[in-house]
Amino acid sequence: VLNAAYGKFKSKYSILYYPKGRLQVALIGQLFLLSLIEDILQKGFSVLSANTDGVTCLIEKNRKEEFLNILKNWEAKTSFDLKTVIYKKYIRKTVNDYFVITEKNKIKVKGEFSSSKEHAPIILSAIHDYYLKDIPIETTTRNYSNILDYAYYFHASNKFKLYHGEDLVQPTVRWYISTKSIKKLSKINYIF
């Protein structure tokens, strides 16, 4: 209920619209989270990443109970309840682009690792196979036969014109990386 109400603070179509209140809730939450991070660091644990609603830490197996006690003490001090998830594997590009395998073998994928317009589909498949199934990248990339798995694409809005060499092309273009070059997508002209 609280998360739903907080979300409505930013919707100008909601009766609960209150941007200042949304900012206050976010800042107070972040300050509390910083106090948790401070407690964790003071005990010699490593913080791998932190976001507005969570912290990811590296914990040695023999210090797990000590770490959980830090969390319990913080909960008692703040009256907040924490949700704890133990990861067996944590692969991260950024704080919002990662995938994990939990202690219970559940897989969570977020951001670019779930889907990406910046990469050809084969890249995500190779990364997932490598980290989740221990399949070498070369095995994955050599066993896919659909050329579209290797294709990148870009769609330009009507404010842009795309050129392939000197030739005007359609607004959606696809390409793949090759060791042989013909012409490249060389110009993107903005239309005023």
C-alpha positions in Angstrom: 0.0 0.0 0.0 2.8 2.4 0.9 4.6 1.8 -2.4 1.4 2.4 -4.3 0.7 5.7 -2.5 4.3 6.8 -3.0 4.0 6.1 -6.8 0.8 8.3 -6.9 2.8 11.2 -5.4 4.4 11.7 -8.8 1.2 11.3 -10.9 -0.4 14.7 -11.7 -3.6 12.8 -12.4 -3.9 11.4 -8.9 -5.6 12.9 -5.9 -2.4 12.0 -4.0 -0.2 14.1 -6.3 2.4 15.7 -4.1 5.9 16.1 -5.8 7.4 17.7 -2.7 6.2 14.8 -0.5 7.7 12.3 -3.0 11.0 14.0 -2.8 10.9 14.1 1.0 10.1 10.4 1.2 12.9 9.6 -1.2 15.5 11.7 0.6 14.6 10.4 4.0 14.6 6.8 2.7 18.1 7.4 1.2 19.4 8.9 4.4 18.2 5.8 6.3 19.8 3.6 3.7 23.1 5.5 4.1 23.0 4.9 7.8 22.7 1.1 7.1 25.6 1.3 4.6 27.7 3.1 7.3 26.9 0.4 9.8 27.9 -2.3 7.2 31.2 -0.5 6.3 32.2 0.1 9.9 32.1 -3.7 10.4 34.5 -4.2 7.5 32.0 -5.5 4.9 32.2 -4.5 1.2 29.3 -2.7 -0.4 29.2 -3.6 -4.1 26.3 -1.3 -5.1 23.5 0.8 -3.6 20.4 2.2 -5.1 17.5 4.2 -3.8 15.8 1.0 -2.4 18.6 -1.5 -1.8 22.2 -2.4 -1.0 24.2 -5.3 -2.4 27.1 -6.5 -0.3 29.9 -9.0 -0.5 29.9 -11.3 2.5 32.3 -14.1 3.4 30.4 -17.2 4.3 31.9 -17.4 7.7 30.6 -13.9 8.5 27.0 -14.4 7.4 25.6 -14.3 10.9 27.6 -11.3 11.9 26.2 -9.5 8.8 22.6 -10.5 9.5 23.0 -9.2 13.1 24.0 -5.8 11.6 20.7 -5.8 9.7 18.7 -6.9 12.7 20.2 -4.1 14.8 19.5 -1.5 12.1 15.9 -2.8 11.8 15.5 -2.4 15.6 17.0 1.1 15.5 14.8 2.4 12.6 11.6 0.2 12.9 12.1 -0.7 9.2 11.8 -4.2 7.9 14.5 -5.4 5.5 14.1 -8.0 2.8 17.3 -10.1 2.4 18.2 -12.2 -0.6 21.4 -14.2 -0.7 23.0 -14.4 -4.2 25.2 -17.3 -5.3 26.2 -15.3 -8.4 26.0 -11.5 -9.1 26.9 -10.3 -12.6 26.7 -6.5 -13.0 27.3 -3.9 -15.6 25.7 -1.0 -13.6 23.5 -0.8 -10.5 20.5 -1.2 -12.8 21.9 -3.7 -15.3 22.6 -7.0 -13.8 21.6 -10.6 -13.3 21.8 -12.8 -10.3 21.3 -16.4 -9.2 19.9 -16.6 -5.7 20.7 -19.1 -3.0 17.5 -20.9 -4.1 18.6 -21.0 -7.7 16.1 -18.3 -8.9 17.4 -16.1 -11.7 16.6 -12.4 -11.7 17.6 -10.3 -14.8 17.4 -6.6 -15.0 18.1 -3.8 -17.4 20.4 -4.5 -20.4 20.8 -8.2 -19.4 17.0 -8.7 -19.9 16.8 -7.2 -23.3 18.7 -4.5 -25.1 18.4 -2.5 -28.2 22.1 -1.7 -28.0 23.2 -5.3 -28.6 22.6 -8.1 -31.1 20.5 -10.8 -29.5 23.4 -13.3 -29.8 25.4 -11.2 -27.3 22.8 -11.6 -24.5 22.4 -15.3 -25.3 26.2 -15.8 -25.1 26.4 -13.9 -21.8 23.5 -15.8 -20.3 24.9 -19.2 -21.5 28.4 -18.4 -20.2 27.4 -17.2 -16.7 24.3 -19.3 -16.1 25.2 -22.6 -17.9 29.0 -22.4 -18.0 28.8 -22.7 -21.9 31.8 -21.0 -23.6 30.9 -17.9 -25.5 32.5 -19.4 -28.7 30.1 -22.4 -28.5 27.1 -20.2 -28.3 28.1 -17.8 -31.0 29.1 -20.5 -33.4 25.9 -22.6 -32.9 23.3 -20.0 -33.8 22.2 -20.1 -37.4 19.7 -17.2 -37.7 21.5 -14.2 -39.1 19.0 -11.9 -37.2 20.5 -13.1 -33.9 23.7 -11.3 -35.0 21.9 -8.1 -36.3 21.9 -4.8 -34.6 19.2 -2.3 -35.4 18.4 1.4 -35.1 15.2 3.2 -35.8 15.4 7.0 -36.4 12.6 9.3 -35.7 11.2 11.5 -38.5 13.6 14.2 -37.3 16.5 12.4 -38.8 17.7 11.1 -42.2 20.0 8.1 -42.4 22.6 7.7 -45.1 24.5 4.6 -46.1 27.5 6.1 -47.8 25.8 8.8 -50.0 22.5 6.9 -50.3 19.4 7.9 -48.3 18.0 4.8 -46.5 14.8 3.9 -44.6 14.5 5.0 -41.0 15.0 1.5 -39.6 18.3 -0.1 -40.4 19.9 -3.4 -39.4 23.5 -4.3 -39.6 26.0 -6.9 -38.3 29.6 -6.7 -37.4 31.9 -8.3 -39.9 35.6 -8.6 -40.7 34.9 -7.3 -44.2 33.8 -3.8 -44.8 31.6 -2.4 -47.6 30.1 0.9 -46.7 29.1 2.1 -43.3 26.2 4.1 -41.9 28.1 7.3 -42.1 25.8 10.2 -41.5 22.8 11.0 -39.4 21.5 14.5 -40.3 19.1 16.3 -38.1 16.2 17.9 -39.9 15.2 21.3 -38.5 
